């Protein structure tokens, strides 16, 4: 594992405990039942009852176990040993049948030799990956014939703007087009708790544009069924976003709408 990924792994090992205690994740509420998944994601993925589902970059398993509560036979993969440990403990505590495996997602096909009806990943995952063509190979590898891959993710266009500006203004800050070298980011707590005490001082992210995302999937034999762009977020992406009655976060009224999330489904024949 290179120095960038090792720094990120150390950070995520710390973030697991921060996030599992945070108001954003509401873990104690989750333990009482229900789902961590956004309703529109559940609708787009469809009925998973009785299907095998692989969750790539699963963190500490709340989304994964939410799919299990909907009837899927779930496997989660994450590169953080601490995340996998907490996910396994959570599954055991809740009596939910879920399998969790520790692996870098780009090497996952070397530790798991199975195919799945559904391969799933969501929000805040691609920017941690230095090699998206390799990711496309891994995704396609795990989708069984007749199955599909689904991703809901931060829209690449929305990620060019400064996410630290407090006033309602979109200012360009980051590149849009794919680049090989990572961006070094100073760590400030966790996205779930900005005030948390975190020891890892920096972490690293990679830029992937929409063209690259779609292309690496298509080049590995997956047929794009749809690509949806959404003018809302599930969480706050900019400090000035407002929560509406539907539970989603939007830019303030009067600002031009931009795509904040995208969702994509791709099938294997």
C-alpha positions in Angstrom: 0.0 0.0 0.0 1.5 3.3 -1.0 2.0 6.2 1.4 -1.1 8.1 0.3 -3.4 5.1 0.8 -1.7 4.2 4.1 -2.3 7.8 5.4 -6.0 7.5 4.3 -6.3 4.1 6.0 -5.0 5.5 9.3 -7.5 8.3 9.0 -10.4 6.0 8.3 -9.4 3.8 11.3 -9.8 6.9 13.4 -13.0 8.1 11.7 -14.8 4.8 12.4 -15.0 5.5 16.1 -15.7 9.3 15.6 -18.5 8.6 13.0 -20.1 5.8 14.9 -20.6 8.2 17.9 -21.8 11.1 15.7 -25.3 12.6 15.3 -24.9 12.2 11.5 -24.9 8.4 11.7 -27.3 8.0 14.6 -26.1 4.5 15.4 -28.2 4.0 18.5 -31.3 4.9 16.5 -30.3 2.5 13.8 -29.9 -0.3 16.3 -33.6 0.0 17.1 -34.6 -0.9 13.5 -35.0 0.8 10.2 -32.7 1.7 7.4 -29.7 4.0 6.9 -30.4 4.1 3.1 -31.9 7.1 1.4 -35.4 6.2 0.1 -34.6 7.2 -3.5 -31.6 4.8 -3.5 -33.8 2.0 -2.2 -36.3 2.8 -5.0 -33.6 2.9 -7.7 -31.9 -0.3 -6.7 -35.3 -2.1 -6.3 -36.3 -5.3 -4.5 -33.2 -7.1 -3.1 -35.0 -9.8 -1.2 -33.2 -13.1 -1.7 -30.4 -11.5 -3.8 -26.7 -11.6 -3.0 -25.3 -8.1 -2.6 -21.7 -6.9 -2.4 -21.1 -3.5 -0.8 -17.8 -2.0 -1.8 -16.2 0.6 0.6 -18.8 -0.2 3.2 -17.3 1.7 6.2 -18.6 0.2 9.4 -21.6 -1.5 7.8 -24.7 0.5 8.5 -25.8 0.7 4.8 -24.7 -2.9 4.3 -26.9 -4.1 7.2 -29.7 -1.9 6.0 -29.8 -4.0 2.7 -29.8 -7.1 4.9 -32.9 -5.8 6.7 -34.5 -5.5 3.2 -33.8 -9.2 2.6 -30.4 -9.2 0.8 -27.6 -11.7 1.5 -24.9 -9.1 2.2 -21.1 -8.9 2.0 -19.2 -5.7 2.8 -15.6 -4.9 1.9 -13.6 -2.0 3.4 -9.9 -1.3 3.7 -10.1 -0.2 7.3 -9.5 -3.0 9.8 -11.3 -1.0 12.5 -14.3 -0.5 10.2 -14.6 -4.2 9.5 -14.2 -5.0 13.3 -17.0 -2.6 14.2 -19.2 -3.8 11.3 -18.8 -7.4 12.4 -19.6 -6.5 16.0 -22.7 -4.5 14.9 -24.0 -7.5 12.8 -23.5 -9.8 15.8 -25.2 -7.4 18.2 -28.2 -7.0 16.0 -28.4 -10.6 15.0 -28.2 -9.8 11.3 -26.5 -12.2 8.9 -23.8 -10.1 7.3 -20.2 -10.9 6.2 -17.4 -8.3 6.3 -14.0 -8.6 4.7 -11.0 -6.3 5.1 -9.4 -5.4 1.7 -8.4 -2.5 -0.4 -11.2 -2.4 -3.0 -8.7 -2.3 -5.8 -7.4 -5.7 -4.7 -10.7 -7.2 -3.6 -11.0 -9.7 -6.5 -7.8 -11.3 -5.1 -9.4 -12.1 -1.7 -13.0 -12.9 -2.7 -13.9 -15.3 -5.5 -17.7 -14.9 -5.9 -20.2 -13.2 -8.2 -23.2 -11.2 -6.9 -26.6 -10.2 -8.1 -26.0 -6.6 -7.0 -22.8 -4.7 -6.5 -23.4 -1.5 -4.6 -21.4 1.5 -3.5 -22.4 5.0 -2.4 -21.6 8.6 -1.5 -18.0 9.7 -0.9 -16.2 6.7 -2.3 -14.6 7.4 -5.6 -12.4 10.3 -4.5 -10.4 7.9 -2.3 -9.4 5.7 -5.3 -6.1 6.4 -7.2 -6.9 4.0 -10.1 -10.4 4.2 -11.5 -9.7 1.9 -14.5 -8.7 -0.8 -12.0 -11.9 -0.1 -10.0 -14.0 -0.6 -13.1 -12.3 -4.0 -13.5 -13.1 -5.0 -9.9 -16.7 -3.8 -10.2 -17.4 -5.8 -13.4 -15.6 -8.8 -12.0 -18.0 -9.2 -9.1 -21.3 -8.7 -11.1 -22.7 -12.0 -12.1 -24.4 -12.3 -15.6 -27.9 -10.9 -15.3 -26.8 -8.8 -12.3 -26.1 -5.1 -12.0 -23.9 -2.5 -10.4 -25.3 0.6 -8.7 -23.6 3.7 -7.5 -24.9 6.9 -5.9 -22.1 9.4 -5.5 -21.2 13.1 -5.2 -21.4 14.6 -8.6 -17.9 15.5 -10.0 -19.1 18.9 -11.2 -20.3 19.8 -7.6 -16.8 18.9 -6.3 -15.0 21.7 -8.2 -16.5 24.3 -5.8 -15.1 25.5 -2.5 -16.9 23.6 0.3 -15.6 25.8 3.0 -17.2 29.1 1.9 -19.8 30.1 4.5 -21.8 32.6 2.4 -24.1 31.3 -0.3 -21.7 31.5 -3.2 -20.2 28.8 -5.4 -16.5 29.5 -6.0 -14.3 27.4 -8.2 -11.5 25.7 -6.2 -10.7 22.2 -7.4 -10.0 20.7 -10.9 -12.8 18.9 -12.7 -10.9 16.6 -15.0 -9.2 13.4 -13.9 -5.6 13.9 -12.7 -3.1 11.3 -11.6 -1.6 13.1 -8.6 -3.7 13.3 -5.4 -4.8 16.4 -3.7 -3.4 16.8 -0.2 -6.1 17.9 2.3 -5.5 19.0 5.8 -7.6 17.0 8.2 -10.1 18.8 10.4 -12.0 16.3 12.5 -14.4 14.1 10.5 -17.1 15.0 8.0 -19.4 13.7 10.7 -17.9 15.8 13.5 -15.6 18.7 12.5 -14.5 19.2 16.1 -13.4 15.6 16.7 -9.8 15.0 17.9 -8.1 13.2 15.0 -4.4 12.5 14.9 -3.8 11.9 11.2 -2.9 15.4 10.0 -3.5 15.0 6.2 -5.3 12.8 3.8 -5.4 12.5 0.0 -8.1 12.5 -2.6 -8.2 11.9 -6.4 -10.2 13.7 -9.0 -12.4 11.6 -11.4 -14.6 13.3 -14.0 -17.9 11.9 -15.2 -16.5 10.8 -18.5 -13.9 8.6 -16.8 -16.5 7.1 -14.4 -18.9 6.0 -17.2 -16.1 4.9 -19.5 -14.3 2.5 -17.1 -17.6 0.7 -16.5 -18.5 0.5 -20.2 -15.0 -0.7 -21.1 -15.4 -3.6 -18.7 -18.5 -5.0 -20.3 -21.2 -3.2 -18.2 -24.1 -1.7 -20.1 -25.2 1.7 -18.7 -28.9 1.4 -17.9 -29.3 5.0 -16.6 -27.4 8.0 -15.3 -29.4 10.3 -13.1 -28.3 13.7 -11.9 -29.9 15.1 -8.8 -30.1 18.7 -7.6 -30.1 17.7 -3.9 -27.8 16.1 -1.4 -28.4 13.5 1.3 -26.0 15.4 3.6 -24.7 19.0 3.6 -22.1 19.4 0.8 -21.8 23.2 1.3 -22.4 25.1 4.6 -25.2 27.2 3.2 -27.4 24.3 2.0 -30.9 24.1 3.4 -32.9 21.0 4.4 -36.4 20.8 3.0 -39.5 18.9 4.0 -38.4 15.9 1.9 -35.4 15.5 4.2 -32.9 16.4 1.4 -30.5 19.3 1.3 -30.6 21.9 -1.5 -28.8 25.1 -2.5 -30.7 28.2 -1.3 -33.6 29.4 -3.4 -32.4 31.9 -6.0 -29.2 30.0 -6.7 -29.0 28.2 -10.0 -29.5 24.4 -9.6 -26.5 22.3 -10.2 -26.1 18.5 -10.0 -25.1 17.6 -6.5 -25.4 13.8 -6.7 -25.5 11.3 -9.5 -26.8 7.7 -9.6 -25.9 5.1 -12.2 -27.0 1.6 -12.8 -25.1 -0.7 -15.1 -26.0 -4.3 -16.0 -24.0 -7.4 -17.2 -25.6 -9.5 -19.9 
